Amino acid sequence: MEIYTHSSQETQLFATLLAQHINKGQIIRLEGPLGSGKTTFTQGLGRALGIQRAIKSPTYTIVKNYPLEEGEFIHIDAYRLEDGGADTVDIDAFMHPNAITLIEWAQFIEDYLPNKYLTIHFALSDDFNQRRLTLEVVNGTHQDQERLEQLVKTWKGRKEHGNRS
């Protein structure tokens, strides 16, 4: 399924909407080139989950934990693990039922990840501000797929009625 955003604010708004459709234990993989909106999306999701402090990509620390009222939000940036080293990070410790775990550059730690997740691929377009987000539930339940379809339907319905931010 695809959606489009036309600004950083819209990307964050979509992340806010996603926050209403995910549960604890969710693994979200963000894929796409540098500058495609992954960190912007993460900031919007974190704010929607109630995180007040600044959210920055943990490129050098690899993992950043943010406590939530119930559980935690875990942000993993595996970019620096492209040439190896994932075995030095206890990835399993960050994949637990009380957390929402978001992973950028997940392809670099593929062997350490569960096979059930939501993937969001970010693609740049000729219009500098526009992003195409392709969403897919991988090995999820029928209910996971229905939640994703409802999310996309809500987003597109909002756009059709001219409600852009």
GUFI-979381 format. One record per residue: residue number from 1; residue in three letters; chain; x, y, z of N, C-alpha, C, CB in turn. Coordinates in pm, 1 decimal, always signed. Glycine has a CB too. Example, Ala and Ser with C-alpha at 12.3 -4.5 7.8 and 13.67 -1.06 7.14 Angstrom:
2
 resi resn chain       nX       nY       nZ      caX      caY      caZ       cX       cY       cZ      cbX      cbY      cbZ
    1  ALA     A  +1319.0   -569.0   +780.0  +1230.0   -450.0   +780.0  +1320.0   -330.0   +780.0  +1130.8   -447.3   +904.6
    2  SER     A  +1285.0   -225.0   +708.0  +1367.0   -106.0   +714.0  +1290.0     +3.0   +787.0  +1408.4    -59.8   +572.5
% end
This chain:
165
 resi resn chain       nX       nY       nZ      caX      caY      caZ       cX       cY       cZ      cbX      cbY      cbZ
    1  MET     A    +83.5   -117.3     +0.0     +0.0     +0.0     +0.0    +88.0   +123.6     +0.0    -95.0     -0.2   +120.3
    2  GLU     A    +44.4   +224.7    -71.3   +123.1   +346.8    -82.0    +44.9   +468.2    -35.3   +169.3   +367.0   -224.6
    3  ILE     A   +118.6   +560.4    +23.9    +64.9   +692.7    +54.1   +171.9   +794.1    +14.6    +24.9   +706.5   +206.8
    4  TYR     A   +131.1   +918.6     +3.5   +224.6  +1026.3    -29.1   +214.7  +1134.1    +77.3   +195.9  +1085.3   -170.1
    5  THR     A   +329.8  +1192.8   +109.7   +331.6  +1311.8   +193.5   +401.3  +1420.8   +113.3   +403.9  +1285.7   +331.6
    6  HIS     A   +367.7  +1545.4   +143.4   +417.8  +1657.3    +63.8   +498.7  +1758.0   +144.3   +303.2  +1727.6     -1.6
    7  SER     A   +532.7  +1722.3   +267.8   +615.5  +1808.9   +351.7   +660.9  +1727.9   +473.2   +537.0  +1938.4   +395.6
    8  SER     A   +757.7  +1782.6   +544.7   +801.6  +1718.7   +669.6   +686.7  +1711.4   +769.2   +920.5  +1795.5   +731.3
    9  GLN     A   +606.2  +1816.6   +772.2   +492.9  +1819.4   +864.5   +393.3  +1708.1   +831.5   +422.9  +1956.7   +859.7
   10  GLU     A   +368.6  +1685.2   +703.0   +277.3  +1577.0   +664.8   +335.8  +1440.0   +698.6   +245.6  +1584.7   +515.2
   11  THR     A   +465.6  +1424.5   +682.1   +529.6  +1298.3   +718.3   +511.2  +1272.9   +867.4   +680.2  +1299.8   +681.3
   12  GLN     A   +529.4  +1376.1   +948.0   +509.6  +1361.3  +1092.2   +362.5  +1340.8  +1126.7   +563.5  +1483.6  +1165.7
   13  LEU     A   +274.2  +1403.7  +1053.4   +130.9  +1384.2  +1075.2    +91.1  +1240.0  +1045.4    +49.3  +1481.0   +987.7
   14  PHE     A   +147.1  +1182.6   +938.7   +118.4  +1042.9   +909.0   +170.6   +952.7  +1021.0   +180.7  +1002.7   +774.1
   15  ALA     A   +287.0   +984.2  +1075.3   +341.2   +906.9  +1187.3   +249.2   +915.5  +1309.1   +482.1   +956.7  +1223.8
   16  THR     A   +191.6  +1033.2  +1330.7    +95.6  +1050.9  +1440.8    -25.0   +961.2  +1421.1    +50.8  +1198.0  +1451.3
   17  LEU     A    -72.3   +953.6  +1299.6   -185.5   +866.5  +1268.5   -147.0   +719.6  +1288.9   -233.6   +890.0  +1123.4
   18  LEU     A    -28.2   +682.2  +1246.7    +17.6   +544.7  +1265.9    +20.3   +508.1  +1413.8   +156.7   +525.5  +1204.4
   19  ALA     A    +61.6   +600.7  +1498.0    +70.0   +574.6  +1641.8    -64.0   +526.2  +1698.6   +115.3   +701.1  +1715.6
   20  GLN     A   -173.1   +566.3  +1636.8   -306.4   +525.3  +1682.2   -342.6   +384.1  +1636.0   -410.9   +623.7  +1632.1
   21  HIS     A   -261.2   +325.9  +1548.3   -291.5   +195.8  +1489.6   -189.8    +87.5  +1524.9   -299.8   +209.0  +1340.9
   22  ILE     A    -98.1   +115.5  +1616.7     +1.3    +15.3  +1654.2    -11.9    -20.1  +1801.5   +143.1    +65.9  +1624.0
   23  ASN     A    +41.9   -133.8  +1836.7    +37.0   -183.0  +1973.8   +177.5   -209.3  +2024.5    -48.4   -310.5  +1983.2
   24  LYS     A   +187.5   -224.3  +2155.9   +314.5   -264.6  +2213.9   +355.7   -397.4  +2150.9   +304.7   -276.3  +2369.7
   25  GLY     A   +484.3   -418.4  +2139.5   +537.7   -537.1  +2075.1   +560.8   -518.7  +1926.0   +445.4   -652.3  +2097.4
   26  GLN     A   +518.3   -405.2  +1872.5   +530.2   -377.9  +1729.0   +674.9   -349.8  +1689.7   +441.6   -259.4  +1689.8
   27  ILE     A   +718.3   -411.4  +1581.6   +847.8   -383.5  +1520.5   +818.2   -307.7  +1391.1   +931.5   -516.7  +1493.8
   28  ILE     A   +881.3   -192.3  +1373.9   +862.0   -111.1  +1253.3   +998.5    -91.2  +1188.6   +794.0    +27.4  +1286.6
   29  ARG     A  +1009.0   -133.4  +1064.4  +1132.4   -115.6   +988.8  +1114.6     -0.3   +891.6  +1171.5   -245.7   +913.5
   30  LEU     A  +1203.7    +98.3   +900.3  +1202.1   +210.9   +807.2  +1316.0   +191.1   +707.6  +1215.7   +348.3   +882.6
   31  GLU     A  +1281.5   +194.4   +580.4  +1379.9   +173.5   +475.3  +1375.9   +290.8   +379.1  +1354.4    +40.6   +400.7
   32  GLY     A  +1488.8   +319.4   +319.5  +1497.0   +427.3   +222.6  +1630.8   +496.4   +231.3  +1384.9   +527.1   +243.7
   33  PRO     A  +1663.2   +576.3   +130.3  +1794.0   +642.0   +126.0  +1807.6   +752.0   +231.5  +1817.7   +700.7    -12.1
   34  LEU     A  +1931.8   +794.8   +251.9  +1956.8   +908.7   +340.2  +1873.3  +1027.5   +293.8  +2108.3   +945.3   +342.7
   35  GLY     A  +1816.1  +1099.3   +388.6  +1739.6  +1218.8   +355.2  +1598.8  +1193.7   +306.2  +1811.3  +1294.6   +253.6
   36  SER     A  +1551.2  +1070.7   +318.7  +1417.9  +1040.2   +265.2  +1305.2  +1060.8   +365.3  +1414.6   +898.8   +216.7
   37  GLY     A  +1336.6  +1093.3   +490.9  +1230.9  +1125.5   +586.7  +1217.3  +1027.8   +702.7  +1101.8  +1132.8   +515.8
   38  LYS     A  +1307.7   +933.0   +716.1  +1296.0   +832.0   +821.2  +1302.5   +894.4   +961.3  +1406.5   +727.4   +805.7
   39  THR     A  +1398.8   +982.5   +984.0  +1411.9  +1044.3  +1115.9  +1296.9  +1140.9  +1141.8  +1546.3  +1117.5  +1128.0
   40  THR     A  +1256.1  +1213.1  +1041.1  +1140.1  +1303.3  +1054.5  +1017.0  +1223.3  +1096.5  +1112.4  +1378.8   +920.6
   41  PHE     A   +996.7  +1109.0  +1031.9   +885.4  +1020.8  +1066.0   +897.8   +974.8  +1211.3   +880.9   +898.9   +970.7
   42  THR     A  +1017.1   +933.6  +1250.5  +1041.2   +884.2  +1386.3  +1009.8   +991.3  +1489.7  +1186.3   +837.5  +1401.6
   43  GLN     A  +1046.0  +1113.9  +1462.2  +1017.3  +1224.2  +1553.6   +867.0  +1242.2  +1571.4  +1080.4  +1354.3  +1502.4
   44  GLY     A   +791.8  +1234.2  +1461.8   +646.3  +1246.6  +1470.1   +584.4  +1130.9  +1547.5   +585.8  +1253.6  +1330.5
   45  LEU     A   +632.8  +1010.8  +1524.5   +581.7   +894.2  +1596.6   +611.2   +906.3  +1744.9   +642.5   +764.9  +1540.9
   46  GLY     A   +734.1   +943.8  +1778.2   +770.9   +958.7  +1918.7   +685.7  +1061.0  +1991.1   +915.3   +997.3  +1929.9
   47  ARG     A   +664.3  +1175.4  +1927.6   +578.3  +1278.3  +1988.3   +436.8  +1225.4  +2009.2   +574.7  +1405.1  +1900.1
   48  ALA     A   +385.5  +1154.0  +1910.5   +249.3  +1099.1  +1921.7   +239.8   +995.9  +2033.6   +206.0  +1035.4  +1788.6
   49  LEU     A   +350.1   +930.4  +2064.6   +351.7   +832.0  +2173.7   +372.5   +897.7  +2310.1   +461.3   +728.7  +2149.4
   50  GLY     A   +396.7  +1029.8  +2310.4   +408.1  +1103.4  +2435.8   +548.7  +1141.7  +2476.4   +349.2  +1024.4  +2542.7
   51  ILE     A   +645.9  +1124.5  +2389.2   +783.7  +1159.9  +2421.8   +799.7  +1311.5  +2407.8   +885.1  +1083.7  +2329.5
   52  GLN     A   +846.3  +1373.9  +2513.3   +859.7  +1519.5  +2515.5   +997.6  +1566.8  +2472.0   +830.4  +1571.5  +2653.5
   53  ARG     A  +1100.8  +1486.6  +2495.7  +1236.7  +1532.1  +2464.7  +1267.5  +1515.1  +2315.9  +1339.7  +1455.0  +2549.1
   54  ALA     A  +1374.5  +1578.5  +2272.4  +1413.4  +1572.7  +2131.8  +1449.7  +1429.2  +2092.0  +1532.0  +1667.8  +2104.8
   55  ILE     A  +1406.0  +1390.7  +1973.7  +1439.0  +1259.3  +1919.5  +1534.7  +1281.3  +1803.5  +1310.2  +1180.8  +1874.0
   56  LYS     A  +1653.9  +1226.0  +1819.7  +1755.5  +1234.8  +1714.9  +1795.2  +1093.3  +1677.8  +1879.9  +1318.5  +1761.3
   57  SER     A  +1836.6  +1075.0  +1556.0  +1876.0   +942.7  +1511.3  +2000.1   +897.1  +1588.6  +1902.8   +942.2  +1359.0
   58  PRO     A  +1996.4   +778.2  +1648.2  +2110.3   +730.5  +1727.7  +2219.7   +666.7  +1641.4  +2062.4   +629.9  +1831.6
   59  THR     A  +2265.0   +738.5  +1541.8  +2362.1   +684.0  +1446.9  +2488.4   +634.7  +1516.8  +2398.4   +789.1  +1342.9
   60  TYR     A  +2536.2   +705.9  +1618.1  +2660.8   +666.2  +1683.7  +2638.1   +577.1  +1804.7  +2737.7   +788.3  +1725.4
   61  THR     A  +2525.4   +591.5  +1870.5  +2496.9   +506.5  +1986.6  +2422.1   +379.8  +1945.9  +2415.4   +584.1  +2090.6
   62  ILE     A  +2373.0   +372.8  +1826.8  +2298.1   +261.5  +1767.8  +2155.1   +252.7  +1822.4  +2371.3   +130.0  +1793.6
   63  VAL     A  +2140.1   +260.5  +1955.2  +2008.2   +242.3  +2016.5  +1979.2   +355.6  +2114.1  +1999.8   +106.1  +2088.7
   64  LYS     A  +1855.1   +401.1  +2111.8  +1807.8   +502.6  +2206.1  +1674.9   +452.9  +2263.7  +1791.4   +644.3  +2136.2
   65  ASN     A  +1662.1   +454.6  +2394.9  +1538.8   +413.1  +2462.7  +1466.3   +535.8  +2516.0  +1569.3   +313.5  +2578.0
   66  TYR     A  +1334.5   +537.0  +2497.8  +1251.1   +644.1  +2550.0  +1140.0   +581.0  +2631.3  +1193.7   +733.3  +2435.5
   67  PRO     A  +1130.8   +610.9  +2760.5  +1022.6   +553.9  +2840.1   +887.8   +613.0  +2799.1  +1047.8   +578.0  +2989.5
   68  LEU     A   +787.1   +528.4  +2798.4   +649.2   +570.3  +2773.3   +570.5   +550.3  +2901.6   +585.0   +490.4  +2654.3
   69  GLU     A   +448.3   +600.0  +2906.6   +365.2   +576.0  +3024.8   +354.6   +427.1  +3052.9   +225.0   +636.5  +3005.9
   70  GLU     A   +337.2   +350.6  +2947.0   +334.7   +205.0  +2958.3   +433.0   +149.6  +2856.3   +190.1   +147.3  +2935.6
   71  GLY     A   +543.3    +96.4  +2902.5   +640.7    +38.7  +2811.9   +747.0   +138.2  +2770.5   +572.0    -15.2  +2690.6
   72  GLU     A   +801.2   +116.9  +2651.1   +905.1   +205.5  +2601.9   +905.6   +208.9  +2449.9  +1041.5   +162.1  +2654.3
   73  PHE     A   +963.7   +315.6  +2397.3   +985.8   +332.8  +2254.5  +1135.4   +316.2  +2233.5   +933.3   +473.3  +2202.0
   74  ILE     A  +1172.2   +224.1  +2146.0  +1312.4   +196.7  +2119.2  +1341.7   +232.9  +1974.4  +1347.5    +47.9  +2148.0
   75  HIS     A  +1443.1   +315.2  +1955.5  +1482.6   +360.8  +1822.8  +1622.0   +305.1  +1793.8  +1480.5   +518.0  +1813.0
   76  ILE     A  +1631.0   +220.2  +1694.4  +1757.8   +160.6  +1654.4  +1795.9   +215.9  +1517.4  +1748.9     +4.4  +1651.7
   77  ASP     A  +1920.0   +263.1  +1506.3  +1973.8   +305.8  +1378.3  +2094.0   +215.7  +1350.0  +2013.7   +459.4  +1379.1
   78  ALA     A  +2077.3   +119.7  +1261.6  +2180.1    +19.5  +1234.6  +2275.4    +60.0  +1122.9  +2115.4   -111.2  +1199.8
   79  TYR     A  +2271.7   +185.2  +1080.2  +2354.3   +230.5   +968.2  +2501.9   +198.6   +988.6  +2336.7   +379.5   +947.9
   80  ARG     A  +2553.4   +219.5  +1108.1  +2696.4   +196.4  +1134.9  +2731.5    +48.0  +1142.0  +2736.4   +264.0  +1265.4
   81  LEU     A  +2631.4    -38.2  +1134.3  +2656.6   -182.2  +1139.5  +2663.1   -244.0  +1000.3  +2548.8   -251.2  +1221.3
   82  GLU     A  +2670.6   -158.7   +898.4  +2674.6   -206.6   +760.5  +2790.1   -304.6   +737.3  +2686.8    -88.5   +664.7
   83  ASP     A  +2902.7   -277.6   +798.5  +3019.1   -364.1   +779.3  +3035.3   -467.1   +890.3  +3143.8   -280.3   +770.2
   84  GLY     A  +2929.8   -490.4   +966.9  +2935.3   -589.6  +1074.2  +2928.7   -525.8  +1210.7  +3060.7   -671.9  +1063.1
   85  GLY     A  +2932.2   -609.8  +1311.0  +2927.7   -562.0  +1448.5  +2793.9   -579.8  +1515.2  +2964.6   -419.6  +1452.8
   86  ALA     A  +2693.3   -626.2  +1442.0  +2561.2   -645.3  +1502.7  +2566.7   -744.0  +1618.2  +2461.0   -693.6  +1398.3
   87  ASP     A  +2662.1   -836.9  +1613.2  +2674.4   -935.3  +1720.0  +2720.2   -871.9  +1851.4  +2771.4  -1044.6  +1678.9
   88  THR     A  +2769.2   -748.0  +1847.9  +2810.2   -678.7  +1970.1  +2695.3   -601.9  +2034.6  +2924.3   -583.7  +1940.0
   89  VAL     A  +2584.0   -594.2  +1965.8  +2466.0   -525.0  +2017.5  +2361.5   -632.1  +2049.0  +2410.4   -418.0  +1914.1
   90  ASP     A  +2310.8   -632.4  +2171.4  +2212.6   -733.5  +2211.5  +2075.3   -695.8  +2155.4  +2206.8   -746.9  +2367.1
   91  ILE     A  +2057.5   -718.7  +2025.6  +1934.6   -678.8  +1955.7  +1811.1   -741.3  +2020.1  +1942.1   -718.7  +1807.8
   92  ASP     A  +1820.3   -866.4  +2063.0  +1705.3   -934.8  +2124.2  +1649.7   -859.4  +2244.7  +1744.9  -1075.4  +2166.5
   93  ALA     A  +1736.9   -791.5  +2317.6  +1693.4   -718.6  +2437.2  +1597.4   -604.8  +2403.1  +1814.5   -663.2  +2511.6
   94  PHE     A  +1599.0   -561.0  +2278.2  +1515.5   -447.9  +2238.5  +1387.1   -490.5  +2167.6  +1594.1   -356.0  +2148.9
   95  MET     A  +1368.8   -619.3  +2150.8  +1250.1   -673.4  +2084.8  +1166.4   -745.4  +2190.2  +1288.9   -770.5  +1966.9
   96  HIS     A  +1089.9   -670.4  +2264.5  +1008.9   -734.1  +2368.1   +865.2   -683.6  +2362.9  +1069.0   -708.3  +2506.8
   97  PRO     A   +775.1   -758.0  +2422.9   +632.2   -726.9  +2409.0   +586.9   -596.6  +2474.1   +553.3   -837.6  +2466.3
   98  ASN     A   +673.7   -533.4  +2552.4   +635.5   -409.9  +2618.9   +692.6   -287.2  +2548.1   +681.4   -412.6  +2763.4
   99  ALA     A   +746.1   -307.5  +2426.4   +810.8   -196.7  +2355.6   +755.3   -182.1  +2215.0   +962.3   -217.5  +2350.1
  100  ILE     A   +764.1    -61.4  +2165.2   +746.3    -33.4  +2023.4   +887.8     -7.5  +1973.5   +646.3    +90.6  +1995.5
  101  THR     A   +934.0    -91.4  +1881.4  +1072.0    -83.5  +1834.8  +1074.4    -39.4  +1689.2  +1143.8   -219.4  +1851.6
  102  LEU     A  +1143.3    +69.6  +1664.2  +1156.3   +124.2  +1529.8  +1302.2   +108.6  +1487.0  +1110.7   +274.7  +1524.3
  103  ILE     A  +1323.6    +56.2  +1366.8  +1458.6    +28.0  +1320.4  +1483.5    +94.7  +1185.4  +1481.6   -123.6  +1310.5
  104  GLU     A  +1586.1   +177.8  +1180.7  +1633.7   +232.5  +1054.0  +1752.0   +147.5  +1007.9  +1674.2   +384.1  +1068.2
  105  TRP     A  +1762.7   +123.3   +877.6  +1870.7    +45.0   +818.3  +1869.1    -98.6   +870.0  +2006.1   +110.2   +847.7
  106  ALA     A  +1751.3   -155.6   +882.8  +1735.4   -291.3   +936.9  +1806.6   -396.9   +852.7  +1588.1   -325.9   +947.1
  107  GLN     A  +1829.2   -370.4   +726.1  +1895.7   -469.5   +640.9  +2035.1   -505.1   +692.2  +1905.3   -417.4   +498.2
  108  PHE     A  +2095.5   -418.0   +774.5  +2229.7   -445.0   +824.3  +2229.8   -536.3   +947.5  +2298.7   -314.7   +857.4
  109  ILE     A  +2110.6   -562.2  +1003.0  +2101.0   -652.6  +1118.1  +1994.6   -760.0  +1093.4  +2068.0   -573.0  +1246.8
  110  GLU     A  +1969.5   -785.1   +968.4  +1863.6   -876.6   +924.8  +1864.2  -1010.0  +1000.5  +1877.4   -903.0   +776.5
  111  ASP     A  +1980.5  -1068.5  +1019.0  +1990.0  -1200.5  +1081.5  +1949.4  -1200.5  +1228.0  +2130.1  -1252.6  +1068.9
  112  TYR     A  +1937.8  -1083.9  +1289.6  +1908.5  -1072.6  +1431.7  +1763.8  -1030.9  +1459.7  +2002.8   -973.6  +1495.0
  113  LEU     A  +1686.0  -1013.9  +1354.8  +1551.2   -959.3  +1370.4  +1443.3  -1066.4  +1358.9  +1526.9   -851.4  +1267.1
  114  PRO     A  +1330.6  -1041.9  +1425.1  +1217.5  -1133.7  +1408.7  +1161.8  -1122.7  +1266.5  +1106.3  -1103.4  +1513.4
  115  ASN     A  +1083.9  -1220.8  +1226.2  +1031.7  -1220.9  +1088.8   +892.8  -1157.7  +1078.2  +1026.5  -1363.1  +1035.7
  116  LYS     A   +841.7  -1100.8  +1185.4   +711.4  -1033.0  +1183.7   +733.7   -884.8  +1212.7   +612.3  -1096.5  +1288.4
  117  TYR     A   +689.7   -799.5  +1118.4   +712.0   -656.4  +1135.7   +627.2   -578.2  +1035.7   +861.8   -622.0  +1118.6
  118  LEU     A   +625.5   -448.4  +1055.7   +568.6   -353.4   +959.9   +686.8   -285.4   +894.5   +470.6   -248.4  +1028.8
  119  THR     A   +689.6   -283.7   +763.2   +795.8   -211.8   +693.8   +736.7    -89.8   +624.1   +868.0   -303.9   +591.8
  120  ILE     A   +808.8    +20.3   +631.7   +771.2   +143.3   +561.4   +891.9   +184.1   +479.3   +726.8   +258.5   +661.3
  121  HIS     A   +875.3   +182.9   +349.1   +983.5   +222.9   +259.3   +958.8   +366.0   +213.9   +994.0   +126.5   +136.7
  122  PHE     A  +1058.9   +450.2   +231.6  +1052.3   +591.4   +194.2  +1123.0   +610.3    +60.8  +1115.9   +681.9   +303.9
  123  ALA     A  +1057.0   +674.0    -33.4  +1117.9   +702.0   -163.5  +1107.7   +851.2   -192.1  +1049.7   +619.5   -276.5
  124  LEU     A  +1216.4   +906.2   -241.7  +1219.4  +1046.1   -282.2  +1151.3  +1060.4   -417.6  +1365.0  +1099.5   -287.8
  125  SER     A  +1106.8  +1180.3   -448.2  +1047.8  +1206.2   -579.7  +1114.8  +1329.1   -640.1   +892.9  +1226.6   -569.3
  126  ASP     A  +1075.3  +1362.7   -760.0  +1130.6  +1481.6   -825.2  +1095.7  +1608.3   -748.8  +1079.8  +1491.9   -968.7
  127  ASP     A   +978.7  +1608.5   -685.0   +938.6  +1720.0   -599.5  +1013.1  +1702.9   -466.9   +780.8  +1724.5   -578.3
  128  PHE     A  +1100.4  +1794.9   -433.8  +1187.8  +1784.0   -316.5  +1112.5  +1747.1   -189.0  +1260.9  +1914.2   -295.3
  129  ASN     A   +992.0  +1798.4   -170.8   +917.5  +1777.2    -47.1   +831.9  +1650.5    -47.5   +830.1  +1895.5    -21.1
  130  GLN     A   +802.6  +1595.7   -162.0   +712.8  +1479.5   -168.6   +787.5  +1350.2   -138.7   +646.6  +1470.6   -306.6
  131  ARG     A   +722.2  +1264.5    -60.6   +774.0  +1131.3    -30.6   +665.3  +1028.8    -62.3   +819.7  +1120.5   +118.7
  132  ARG     A   +708.5   +916.5   -118.2   +617.3   +803.6   -135.4   +652.8   +702.6    -27.4   +627.5   +740.2   -280.7
  133  LEU     A   +555.2   +668.0    +54.4   +574.3   +569.5   +159.0   +499.3   +443.8   +119.1   +526.3   +622.7   +297.2
  134  THR     A   +570.7   +333.5   +110.9   +510.4   +204.6    +79.4   +509.0   +123.9   +207.8   +588.2   +129.6    -35.3
  135  LEU     A   +390.3    +79.9   +247.1   +372.2    +10.5   +373.6   +335.4   -134.8   +349.1   +264.8    +79.3   +458.2
  136  GLU     A   +393.3   -222.6   +431.8   +363.7   -364.8   +417.7   +375.3   -433.9   +553.2   +458.6   -430.6   +314.8
  137  VAL     A   +274.4   -512.7   +585.6   +279.1   -599.7   +702.3   +344.7   -729.4   +656.4   +134.9   -624.9   +763.7
  138  VAL     A   +451.1   -769.5   +723.5   +522.4   -892.3   +688.4   +498.6   -996.0   +798.3   +675.6   -865.2   +669.3
  139  ASN     A   +443.4  -1109.5   +758.1   +413.6  -1221.3   +848.8   +323.3  -1183.1   +965.0   +541.5  -1278.0   +903.0
  140  GLY     A   +240.2  -1083.6   +944.9   +147.5  -1041.7  +1048.9    +15.9  -1116.5  +1040.8   +122.6   -893.3  +1039.8
  141  THR     A    -71.5  -1084.4  +1131.6   -202.9  -1146.3  +1136.2   -299.2  -1073.5  +1042.1   -257.5  -1146.0  +1280.2
  142  HIS     A   -413.8  -1132.9  +1022.8   -518.7  -1067.8   +944.0   -556.5   -934.2  +1009.3   -644.1  -1160.2   +931.3
  143  GLN     A   -558.2   -932.3  +1141.2   -591.1   -809.5  +1214.2   -485.3   -701.7  +1188.8   -602.9   -838.1  +1365.7
  144  ASP     A   -357.7   -740.4  +1183.0   -250.9   -644.1  +1152.1   -274.8   -581.2  +1015.0   -111.6   -713.1  +1156.2
  145  GLN     A   -309.6   -665.1   +918.6   -334.4   -616.7   +782.2   -454.9   -524.0   +778.6   -356.0   -734.6   +686.0
  146  GLU     A   -560.3   -559.7   +851.1   -680.3   -474.0   +855.7   -648.8   -337.9   +917.5   -792.7   -542.9   +935.8
  147  ARG     A   -567.5   -336.4  +1023.5   -529.5   -208.5  +1085.8   -452.7   -122.1   +987.6   -444.9   -232.1  +1212.4
  148  LEU     A   -363.4   -183.8   +910.9   -286.5   -108.4   +811.9   -378.3    -54.0   +702.3   -176.5   -197.1   +750.2
  149  GLU     A   -469.5   -135.2   +655.6   -564.3    -90.0   +553.2   -649.1    +25.0   +604.4   -654.5   -205.4   +508.5
  150  GLN     A   -690.7    +19.1   +731.0   -770.5   +126.8   +789.6   -688.1   +254.7   +799.6   -823.0    +86.0   +928.6
  151  LEU     A   -563.2   +241.3   +837.2   -472.9   +356.1   +844.6   -460.6   +423.7   +708.9   -334.6   +312.9   +894.9
  152  VAL     A   -434.5   +347.0   +604.8   -417.7   +402.2   +470.6   -548.8   +465.5   +423.2   -371.5   +292.1   +371.6
  153  LYS     A   -658.8   +399.2   +449.7   -790.3   +452.8   +410.5   -816.8   +586.7   +481.0   -903.1   +350.7   +444.5
  154  THR     A   -784.7   +594.2   +608.7   -804.1   +718.7   +683.7   -716.6   +829.9   +626.0   -771.8   +697.5   +833.5
  155  TRP     A   -591.0   +797.5   +596.4   -500.0   +897.8   +540.4   -549.0   +948.3   +404.9   -359.0   +839.6   +526.3
  156  LYS     A   -584.8   +855.3   +318.5   -629.6   +894.4   +185.1   -761.8   +968.9   +190.8   -642.9   +772.0    +95.6
  157  GLY     A   -850.1   +930.4   +279.6   -977.0  +1001.0   +295.7   -955.9  +1143.5   +342.2  -1066.3   +927.7   +393.7
  158  ARG     A   -861.4  +1161.7   +430.8   -826.6  +1294.3   +479.9   -773.8  +1379.8   +364.5   -721.8  +1285.0   +593.6
  159  LYS     A   -690.2  +1321.0   +279.8   -632.1  +1393.0   +167.6   -737.9  +1429.1    +63.2   -521.7  +1310.0   +103.8
  160  GLU     A   -833.1  +1336.5    +41.2   -938.0  +1361.5    -59.2  -1029.0  +1475.8    -18.1  -1021.2  +1235.6    -81.9
  161  HIS     A  -1039.4  +1499.1   +112.3  -1124.9  +1607.6   +158.6  -1048.4  +1739.1   +173.2  -1188.7  +1570.2   +290.9
  162  GLY     A   -924.9  +1741.8   +121.4   -849.0  +1866.9   +121.8   -793.9  +1906.4   +256.0   -933.4  +1975.9    +72.1
  163  ASN     A   -784.6  +1814.1   +348.8   -735.0  +1845.5   +482.1   -584.5  +1824.7   +490.5   -805.8  +1760.2   +586.9
  164  ARG     A   -510.2  +1908.5   +428.4   -364.6  +1900.0   +435.9   -313.8  +1995.4   +541.4   -299.9  +1930.9   +299.7
  165  SER     A   -202.9  +1959.0   +601.6   -138.2  +2048.9   +697.9    -26.2  +2122.4   +629.7    -85.0  +1971.7   +820.4
% end
